[in-house]
């Protein structure tokens, strides 16, 4: 069975990231767990810069409740990469992000993953509706899958 294609054109926003020396493992490539850090950094940079998320004082925070990643090609320090971001599902209090890691200027992803944020009240840790500013930032990233 062949892997699905994850092309640059499938994603709505790109976050540049520079790999770091300590990202490499003993096999000479970026360790698999590091991709989750790239995903988290790309999403949170977008939420802070575009959606106005206040990670220090805001009443609402996003908790990751699910994540996964598939790997297609390795990357290594000192490569420059971009994390493509789109929204696969936007619910009342949750959002499913779909992400892909691309080497600079390459069309095919090296890895693709997803994770789900549930937005909660900072004090009670109970789910709350996604705030209007965040929802407005997430809506343009939505993709509609054709079945």
Secondary structure by P-SEA (a helix, b strand, c coil): ccccccccccccbbbbbbbccccccccccccaaaaaaaaaaaaaaaaaaccccccccccbbbbbccccccccccccccbbbbbbbbbccccccbbbbbbbbbcccccccccccbbbbbbbcccccccccccaaaaaaacccbbbbcc
